[in-house]
Amino acid sequence: MEFNQQMATEYDRGIRRTFPAYDAMFKMARAYLHHAVGDNAELLLAGAGGGNELEVFGLPHPNWRFTAVDPSKEMLEMAARKSTVLGLTERIRFVEGTVDTVRNNELFDAATCLLVLHFIQEDRKKEELLRSIRERLKSGSPFVVAAMYQQGLDEEFDSLVDLWKVYWLETTGLSEEEVDAMEESVRSLSLISEDALKNLLHKTGFSTPTKFLQNGFFGCWVCRAV
């Protein structure tokens, strides 16, 4: 999926409707990463457009430095504007493109891939992204991944969608037509099961992940490069 300026703005505004624990995800990930890497670290952020991750990670840790990668020019521009306002720009290198464009002789202390995998249609491409991240991490480095994922059988997932539509209607002020459009958007994404994600992580050089947050369609895991 490619983000134009309008889509980038709407994503930043609408993600909390779809993922109510969005802000908690960043706070929990930041805490786990800080515990693992300490006060001085180089972090690789795969899919960092928007800037929310940079804000939550960067402000409390003045000696963390970031390589923020995103294929969307518009999302990166949004992140750059936010980082400038917050005074973080000197510690951030923005890379428009994929993780493959980051030199693999640079090894990072930690990495994240937050809310990216479900936008990648092919499982082969998901695997390539995870492998590229692993190739740029020091052994033992923590890796946090978050994604929408397929939960249970089709009937169970349908029930979850129905419950989530009730939540959207009750709390967001959206019309039924808008909620139906959100459902259509969710169903158009490439969701894999938790077991499939674990297999991809093992295959690409990561330890067994621990799920630290689940909220509706979303799961968040932490593991390490092995």
C-alpha positions as CSV (number, residue, x, y, z in Angstrom):
1,M,0.0,0.0,0.0
2,E,1.3,3.5,-0.9
3,F,0.5,6.5,1.2
4,N,-0.2,9.8,-0.4
5,Q,-0.4,13.0,1.7
6,Q,-4.2,12.7,2.4
7,M,-3.8,9.0,3.3
8,A,-0.8,9.8,5.6
9,T,-2.8,12.4,7.5
10,E,-5.9,10.2,7.8
11,Y,-3.8,7.3,9.0
12,D,-2.3,9.4,11.8
13,R,-5.8,10.6,12.8
14,G,-7.6,7.3,12.4
15,I,-5.2,4.7,13.8
16,R,-6.4,5.2,17.4
17,R,-10.0,4.5,16.3
18,T,-8.9,1.1,14.9
19,F,-6.2,0.4,17.6
20,P,-7.3,2.0,21.0
21,A,-4.0,0.7,22.6
22,Y,-1.9,2.5,20.0
23,D,-0.2,4.8,22.4
24,A,0.2,2.0,25.0
25,M,2.1,0.0,22.4
26,F,4.8,2.7,22.0
27,K,5.1,3.2,25.8
28,M,5.5,-0.5,26.5
29,A,7.9,-1.0,23.6
30,R,10.0,2.0,24.8
31,A,10.2,0.5,28.3
32,Y,11.3,-2.9,27.1
33,L,13.9,-1.5,24.7
34,H,15.4,0.8,27.3
35,H,15.7,-2.1,29.8
36,A,17.5,-4.0,27.1
37,V,19.8,-1.4,25.6
38,G,20.3,1.3,28.2
39,D,20.7,5.0,27.7
40,N,23.0,5.0,24.6
41,A,21.8,3.1,21.6
42,E,21.4,3.1,17.8
43,L,17.9,2.0,16.8
44,L,16.5,0.9,13.4
45,L,12.8,1.8,12.9
46,A,11.2,0.0,10.0
47,G,8.1,1.9,8.9
48,A,8.8,4.9,11.0
49,G,6.7,7.4,9.0
50,G,4.3,9.6,11.0
51,G,6.7,10.4,13.8
52,N,4.8,9.1,16.8
53,E,7.4,6.4,17.5
54,L,10.2,8.9,17.3
55,E,8.4,11.2,19.7
56,V,7.8,8.5,22.3
57,F,11.2,7.0,22.0
58,G,13.3,10.1,21.4
59,L,12.1,12.6,24.1
60,P,12.9,10.5,27.2
61,H,16.2,9.2,25.8
62,P,18.5,12.0,24.6
63,N,21.3,9.6,23.7
64,W,19.2,7.3,21.5
65,R,19.9,7.8,17.8
66,F,17.5,6.6,15.1
67,T,17.6,5.4,11.5
68,A,13.9,5.9,10.4
69,V,13.0,4.0,7.3
70,D,9.8,4.3,5.3
71,P,8.9,3.8,1.7
72,S,6.4,6.6,1.8
73,K,7.8,10.1,1.2
74,E,4.6,11.7,2.7
75,M,4.8,9.6,5.9
76,L,8.5,10.5,6.3
77,E,7.8,14.2,5.7
78,M,5.2,14.0,8.5
79,A,7.7,12.4,10.8
80,A,10.4,15.0,9.9
81,R,8.0,17.9,10.6
82,K,7.1,16.5,14.0
83,S,10.7,15.7,14.8
84,T,11.7,19.3,14.0
85,V,9.1,20.7,16.3
86,L,10.3,18.4,19.1
87,G,14.0,19.2,18.6
88,L,14.9,15.6,17.7
89,T,16.1,16.0,14.1
90,E,19.8,15.9,14.8
91,R,19.5,12.4,16.2
92,I,17.5,11.0,13.3
93,R,18.6,9.8,9.8
94,F,15.5,9.6,7.6
95,V,15.7,6.9,4.8
96,E,13.0,6.9,2.1
97,G,12.9,3.4,0.9
98,T,13.1,-0.1,2.4
99,V,15.4,-1.6,5.0
100,D,17.5,-3.0,2.2
101,T,18.7,0.5,1.4
102,V,20.4,0.7,4.8
103,R,24.0,-0.6,4.6
104,N,24.1,-4.0,6.3
105,N,27.6,-3.3,7.7
106,E,25.8,-1.0,10.1
107,L,24.7,-3.1,13.1
108,F,22.0,-1.6,15.4
109,D,21.4,-2.2,19.1
110,A,17.6,-2.6,18.6
111,A,14.9,-2.5,16.0
112,T,11.2,-2.1,15.6
113,C,8.7,-3.0,12.9
114,L,5.4,-1.5,14.2
115,L,2.2,-1.9,12.2
116,V,3.9,-2.7,8.9
117,L,3.6,-6.4,8.1
118,H,-0.1,-6.4,7.4
119,F,0.3,-3.9,4.6
120,I,2.7,-6.3,2.8
121,Q,0.6,-8.6,0.7
122,E,3.0,-11.5,0.0
123,D,4.4,-13.7,2.8
124,R,7.7,-13.9,0.9
125,K,8.0,-10.1,1.1
126,K,7.2,-10.2,4.8
127,E,10.0,-12.7,5.2
128,E,12.4,-10.6,3.2
129,L,11.7,-7.5,5.4
130,L,12.3,-9.5,8.6
131,R,15.5,-11.0,7.3
132,S,16.8,-7.6,6.2
133,I,16.1,-6.3,9.7
134,R,17.9,-9.2,11.3
135,E,20.9,-8.7,9.1
136,R,21.3,-5.2,10.5
137,L,21.1,-6.2,14.2
138,K,23.8,-7.2,16.6
139,S,23.3,-10.7,18.0
140,G,21.1,-10.5,21.1
141,S,19.5,-7.2,20.1
142,P,15.9,-6.8,21.0
143,F,13.3,-6.5,18.2
144,V,9.7,-5.4,18.7
145,V,7.1,-6.2,16.1
146,A,3.4,-5.3,16.0
147,A,0.9,-6.2,13.4
148,M,-2.8,-6.9,12.7
149,Y,-3.1,-10.7,12.6
150,Q,-5.5,-13.5,11.9
151,Q,-7.0,-14.8,15.1
152,G,-8.8,-18.2,15.2
153,L,-10.9,-19.7,12.4
154,D,-12.8,-17.6,10.0
155,E,-16.0,-17.7,12.1
156,E,-14.1,-16.5,15.1
157,F,-12.5,-13.7,13.1
158,D,-15.9,-12.7,11.8
159,S,-17.2,-12.5,15.4
160,L,-14.3,-10.3,16.3
161,V,-15.0,-8.0,13.4
162,D,-18.7,-7.7,14.4
163,L,-17.6,-6.8,18.0
164,W,-15.2,-4.2,16.7
165,K,-17.8,-2.7,14.5
166,V,-20.0,-2.2,17.6
167,Y,-17.1,-0.4,19.3
168,W,-16.5,1.8,16.3
169,L,-20.2,2.8,16.1
170,E,-20.4,3.4,19.9
171,T,-17.3,5.4,20.4
172,T,-16.1,7.2,17.2
173,G,-19.2,9.0,15.8
174,L,-18.7,7.3,12.5
175,S,-21.7,6.4,10.4
176,E,-22.6,2.8,9.6
177,E,-21.4,3.4,6.0
178,E,-18.0,4.6,7.3
179,V,-17.7,1.6,9.7
180,D,-18.5,-0.7,6.8
181,A,-15.7,0.9,4.9
182,M,-13.3,0.3,7.8
183,E,-14.3,-3.3,7.9
184,E,-13.6,-3.6,4.1
185,S,-10.2,-2.0,4.7
186,V,-9.4,-4.5,7.4
187,R,-10.4,-7.4,5.3
188,S,-8.3,-6.2,2.4
189,L,-5.1,-6.5,4.4
190,S,-2.8,-9.5,4.4
191,L,-3.2,-10.9,7.9
192,I,-1.3,-14.0,9.0
193,S,-1.8,-16.1,12.1
194,E,0.4,-15.8,15.2
195,D,1.9,-19.2,14.5
196,A,2.8,-18.1,11.0
197,L,4.4,-14.9,12.4
198,K,6.4,-17.0,14.9
199,N,7.6,-19.3,12.1
200,L,8.7,-16.3,10.0
201,L,10.6,-14.9,13.0
202,H,12.4,-18.2,13.6
203,K,13.2,-18.6,9.9
204,T,14.8,-15.2,9.7
205,G,17.0,-15.4,12.8
206,F,14.9,-14.3,15.8
207,S,14.1,-16.0,19.1
208,T,10.6,-17.2,20.1
209,P,8.6,-14.0,20.6
210,T,6.7,-13.0,23.7
211,K,3.4,-11.3,23.1
212,F,3.1,-8.3,25.4
213,L,0.0,-6.6,24.1
214,Q,-3.2,-7.7,22.3
215,N,-6.0,-5.4,21.4
216,G,-8.7,-6.5,19.0
217,F,-7.0,-7.3,15.6
218,F,-3.6,-6.2,16.9
219,G,-0.8,-8.0,18.6
220,C,2.6,-6.8,19.8
221,W,5.6,-9.1,20.4
222,V,9.2,-8.8,21.6
223,C,12.1,-11.1,20.7
224,R,15.8,-11.0,20.1
225,A,18.2,-11.5,17.2
226,V,19.9,-14.9,17.6
